[in-house]
Amino acid sequence: MSTFYQNLCQGLVFLQLEKLRKTVLSCLMTLHCVQASVFAIEASRDPVGSLVSGNMRMSFGLTFKRTTKVRWRADFSQQCSLGSTGLFVPPSPPLDPGKVKELQRFITLSKRLLVMTGAGISTESGIPDYRSEKVGLYARTDRRPIQHGDFVRSAPVRQRYWARNFVGWPRFSSHLPNPAHWALSNWERLGKLHWLVTQNVDALHTKAGSQRLTELHGCMHRVLCLDCGEQTPRGALQERFQVLNPTWSAEAHGLAPDGDVFLTEEEVQSFRVPSCSRCGGPLKPDVVFFGDTVKLDTVDFVHKRVKEADSLLVVGSSLQVYSGYRFILTAREKKLPIAILNIGPTRSDDLASLKLDSRCGELLPLIDPR
């Protein structure tokens, strides 16, 4: 067969594969919307214990109204459209069938797979990340995340943080898992995934059903007292905010990866912040702020899981933060094969045997974990 006809055949095969990929992705997004709606209904039955804010009542339309005077309204029916959830996803090349095959082989050969996820897996759920080119928080604004030391030392800083978080919470807590989260949950159910480590604080892996999970940087859905250590659901705190601020109003501008929104100083000044109901101490989200460190026992636990694994897959992380990067170094010392799925370069590209620049939600559902 001539080179011309070989190229023609290859091109036709690729077109058929691309058509099949789009069909599969469309089906997965439909399934994602159905699963998300079911989760929302189940969560609304247990408003205090659930991960979703206790002030939300979601139906199949996924629409709710705030009961306070904060001027914030969201129509979450758009959560299930690729257009809205792709707002914070950086551009990526079309899927390369050869790379898909390589990842499939990597997963097939893995018997005790450890997966580490970062903000890039949640951008397809509508949550921005910090560092993505053109669409990340650092590229869109000059705002920077709150520093741990500032939060702990300053009552005005805590007031500003909680006012902005109060406004952003209904939207942030309503975000739903996307096909990448569901795929990893399915891998766990089928026995492929040994352990999942996420750097994210959005609880989307938990919403998707993952259980063999370590939230390296904590979770925004929990609140911690800095004095006595009492832990409470974030949804319960939202109700306390509403009681203390019945007439307070503010207009939100923008959205940050941790659910923060942008308010003016004038709007913040009159906002009242509750204290710990147990001891009266200051409250903080149960997350690792910038400038803080991950608890030593958590680090040791993850190191053990890495040493038990026979391979490591990074999903949606540039690995710029050392708290996650150190586990890649441990995997390298153990001579584990490393694969990275992330749009754009990462800190560990030179340590990986396979690097893919694709959307997590497009690629992972195509992989057969069995």
C-alpha positions in Angstrom: 0.0 0.0 0.0 1.3 3.4 -0.9 2.2 6.0 1.7 -0.7 8.2 0.5 -3.3 5.5 1.2 -1.7 4.6 4.5 -2.0 8.2 5.6 -5.5 8.3 4.3 -6.5 5.2 6.3 -4.9 6.5 9.4 -6.7 9.8 9.0 -10.0 8.1 8.6 -9.4 5.9 11.7 -8.5 9.0 13.7 -11.7 10.7 12.6 -13.8 7.7 13.7 -12.0 7.6 17.1 -12.6 11.3 17.6 -16.3 10.9 16.7 -16.5 8.0 19.2 -14.7 10.0 21.9 -17.2 12.9 21.6 -20.1 10.5 21.8 -18.7 8.8 24.9 -17.9 12.2 26.5 -21.5 13.3 25.8 -22.9 10.2 27.5 -20.5 10.7 30.5 -21.6 14.3 30.9 -25.3 13.1 30.9 -24.4 10.5 33.5 -22.5 13.2 35.5 -25.6 15.4 35.6 -27.9 12.6 36.7 -25.4 11.5 39.5 -24.9 15.0 40.6 -28.7 15.6 40.8 -29.1 12.4 42.9 -26.3 13.5 45.2 -27.9 16.9 45.6 -31.2 15.4 46.6 -29.6 13.0 49.0 -27.6 15.8 50.6 -30.7 18.0 51.0 -32.2 15.2 53.2 -29.4 15.6 55.7 -28.5 19.4 55.7 -26.3 19.4 58.8 -24.3 16.2 58.3 -24.0 16.6 54.6 -21.0 18.1 52.8 -23.4 20.5 51.1 -24.4 23.8 52.8 -27.3 23.3 55.2 -29.0 26.4 53.7 -29.5 24.8 50.3 -32.4 22.8 49.0 -31.7 21.5 45.6 -34.0 19.9 43.1 -33.4 18.4 39.7 -33.3 21.9 38.3 -30.4 22.6 40.8 -31.7 26.1 41.5 -31.8 27.8 44.9 -32.3 31.2 46.5 -30.4 32.8 49.4 -32.6 33.6 52.4 -30.4 36.6 53.5 -30.1 39.9 51.8 -26.8 39.1 50.1 -27.4 39.8 46.4 -26.3 36.5 45.1 -28.3 34.2 42.9 -27.1 31.2 40.9 -28.7 28.8 38.5 -26.9 25.5 38.8 -28.7 23.9 35.9 -25.7 25.3 33.9 -23.4 23.1 35.9 -24.1 20.3 33.4 -23.1 22.2 30.3 -19.6 21.9 29.0 -19.5 25.6 28.3 -20.0 26.8 31.8 -17.8 24.2 33.5 -15.0 24.9 31.0 -14.6 28.5 31.9 -11.5 27.9 34.0 -10.0 25.1 31.9 -6.9 26.2 29.9 -6.7 25.4 26.2 -5.4 21.9 25.4 -4.6 19.9 22.2 -6.9 17.3 20.9 -6.6 13.8 22.4 -3.7 11.9 20.9 -4.8 8.2 20.4 -1.2 7.1 20.9 -1.0 8.8 24.3 -4.3 7.4 25.3 -3.0 3.9 24.6 0.2 4.6 26.6 -1.9 5.7 29.6 -4.1 2.6 29.2 -1.0 0.4 29.3 0.3 2.3 32.3 -2.9 1.7 34.2 -3.3 -1.9 33.1 0.2 -2.7 34.4 -0.5 -1.0 37.8 -1.7 -3.2 40.6 -1.4 -0.8 43.5 -1.9 2.6 41.9 -1.6 5.8 43.9 -3.2 8.9 42.4 -2.5 12.5 43.4 -4.9 15.2 42.2 -4.7 18.9 42.1 -6.8 21.9 41.2 -6.7 21.0 37.5 -9.1 18.1 38.0 -11.8 20.5 39.5 -11.6 23.3 36.9 -14.0 21.2 34.7 -16.5 21.5 37.6 -16.3 25.3 37.4 -13.7 25.9 40.2 -10.7 28.0 39.1 -7.2 27.1 39.9 -4.3 29.5 40.8 -1.6 29.0 38.1 -3.2 28.0 34.8 -2.2 30.2 31.9 -4.8 32.9 31.0 -7.6 31.4 33.2 -6.0 30.8 36.6 -6.5 33.3 39.5 -2.9 34.6 39.2 -3.4 35.3 35.5 -6.8 37.0 35.9 -6.3 39.1 38.9 -3.6 40.5 41.2 -5.3 38.9 44.2 -3.4 36.4 46.3 -4.7 33.8 48.7 -4.8 34.6 52.4 -1.7 33.8 54.5 -2.0 31.6 57.6 -0.1 34.0 59.8 -2.2 37.0 58.9 -5.4 35.0 59.6 -4.3 33.8 63.0 -2.9 37.2 64.2 -5.5 39.6 63.0 -9.2 39.8 63.8 -9.9 42.3 60.9 -8.3 39.8 58.5 -10.5 37.1 59.8 -13.5 39.4 59.5 -12.7 40.1 55.9 -12.1 36.5 55.1 -15.3 35.2 56.6 -17.4 37.9 55.0 -16.1 37.0 51.6 -16.4 33.3 52.3 -20.0 33.7 53.6 -21.0 35.2 50.2 -19.1 32.7 48.2 -20.1 29.6 50.1 -23.4 28.7 48.5 -21.8 28.7 45.1 -18.6 26.9 46.2 -20.4 24.2 48.1 -22.8 23.5 45.2 -20.0 22.5 42.7 -20.4 18.9 41.6 -18.0 16.2 40.6 -17.1 15.9 36.9 -16.4 12.7 34.9 -12.7 12.7 36.2 -13.9 12.4 39.8 -16.4 9.8 38.9 -13.8 7.8 37.0 -11.4 7.7 39.9 -14.2 6.7 42.3 -15.0 3.8 39.9 -11.3 2.8 39.8 -11.4 2.5 43.6 -14.6 0.5 43.4 -13.0 -2.0 41.0 -9.9 -2.4 43.1 -7.5 -0.6 40.8 -6.8 2.5 42.9 -4.8 1.7 46.1 -5.0 5.3 47.5 -6.0 8.8 46.4 -4.3 11.9 47.7 -5.8 15.2 46.8 -4.4 18.7 47.3 -7.9 20.1 46.8 -10.2 21.4 49.5 -13.5 21.2 47.5 -14.7 17.8 48.7 -15.5 16.7 45.1 -13.8 13.4 45.5 -15.9 12.7 48.6 -19.1 13.7 46.7 -18.1 11.3 44.0 -17.9 8.5 46.5 -14.1 8.1 47.0 -13.2 6.6 50.4 -9.6 5.6 50.2 -8.7 9.3 50.3 -6.4 11.7 52.0 -7.3 15.4 51.8 -3.7 16.7 52.1 -4.7 20.3 52.6 -7.9 19.7 54.5 -11.5 20.5 53.4 -13.5 23.7 53.2 -16.6 21.9 54.3 -15.3 21.7 57.9 -14.6 24.5 60.4 -12.0 24.3 63.2 -11.7 26.3 66.4 -8.1 27.6 66.8 -8.3 27.4 70.6 -10.0 24.1 71.5 -9.9 22.2 68.2 -13.7 21.7 68.0 -14.7 20.7 64.5 -18.1 21.6 63.0 -19.7 21.4 59.6 -19.3 24.5 57.4 -23.0 24.5 56.6 -23.9 25.0 60.3 -21.6 28.0 60.5 -23.5 29.5 57.5 -26.7 29.5 59.6 -24.9 31.3 62.4 -23.6 33.9 60.0 -27.2 34.5 58.8 -28.5 35.0 62.3 -25.8 37.5 63.2 -26.1 39.4 59.9 -29.8 39.5 59.1 -29.7 42.9 57.2 -26.1 42.8 55.9 -25.8 42.9 52.1 -22.9 42.7 49.6 -22.3 42.2 45.9 -19.8 39.5 45.1 -17.1 40.0 42.4 -15.1 37.1 41.0 -14.4 33.7 42.4 -11.3 32.1 43.9 -10.2 28.5 44.1 -11.1 28.2 47.8 -14.6 29.7 47.4 -13.4 33.2 48.3 -15.1 36.1 46.5 -14.0 39.8 46.2 -15.8 42.4 48.4 -15.0 46.1 49.1 -13.7 47.1 52.5 -16.9 49.1 53.1 -19.0 46.0 52.6 -16.8 44.0 55.1 -16.7 46.5 57.9 -20.2 45.8 59.3 -20.0 42.0 59.0 -20.2 40.1 62.3 -18.2 36.9 62.8 -19.3 34.2 65.4 -16.9 32.6 67.8 -16.6 28.9 68.7 -19.8 27.9 70.4 -17.9 25.7 72.8 -15.1 27.9 74.1 -15.5 31.3 72.4 -12.3 31.0 70.3 -11.7 32.1 66.7 -12.9 29.9 63.9 -10.9 28.9 60.8 -11.7 26.6 57.9 -10.1 23.2 58.4 -7.6 23.7 55.6 -3.9 24.5 55.2 -3.6 28.1 54.3 -0.6 29.4 52.4 2.3 29.8 54.8 1.1 26.9 57.0 2.4 23.3 56.9 0.7 20.0 56.5 0.4 18.0 59.8 3.3 15.6 60.3 1.1 12.6 60.9 -0.7 13.3 57.6 2.7 13.5 55.7 3.9 10.3 57.3 0.6 8.5 56.4 0.9 9.5 52.7 4.6 8.5 52.6 3.5 5.1 53.7 0.8 4.9 51.0 3.4 5.9 48.4 5.8 3.2 49.5 3.0 0.6 49.3 2.2 1.6 45.7 3.7 0.2 42.5 3.0 3.3 40.4 1.9 6.9 40.7 -0.4 9.0 38.6 -0.6 12.8 38.9 -3.9 14.3 37.7 -4.4 18.1 37.3 -1.4 19.4 39.3 1.6 21.5 38.3 3.3 20.2 41.6 4.6 23.7 42.3 3.7 23.4 46.0 6.3 21.3 47.9 3.6 19.7 50.1 2.6 17.6 47.1 5.9 17.5 45.2 7.7 15.7 48.0 5.7 12.6 47.4 6.8 12.6 43.8 10.4 12.6 45.1 9.6 9.6 47.3 8.1 7.8 44.4 11.2 8.5 42.4 13.5 7.2 45.2 11.4 4.0 45.2 11.8 3.8 41.4 8.1 3.9 40.8 6.8 4.6 37.3 5.2 8.1 37.2 2.6 9.4 34.8 1.4 13.0 34.7 -1.9 14.2 33.3 -1.9 18.0 33.4 -2.5 20.8 30.9 0.8 22.7 30.8 4.3 21.9 32.3 4.8 20.6 35.8 7.6 20.6 38.3 8.1 16.9 37.7 7.9 16.5 34.0 11.5 15.2 33.9 10.7 12.5 36.5 7.7 11.1 34.6 7.8 8.2 32.1 4.6 9.5 30.6 3.2 13.1 30.3 -0.2 14.0 28.8 -1.6 17.5 28.2 -5.3 16.8 28.1 -8.5 17.5 30.0 -8.8 15.1 33.0 -12.6 14.7 32.4 -12.1 13.8 28.8 -9.2 11.3 29.2 -9.8 9.4 32.4 -13.2 8.0 31.6 -11.7 6.5 28.4 -9.3 4.3 30.5 -10.5 0.8 31.4 -9.2 0.1 34.9 -9.7 -3.7 34.7 
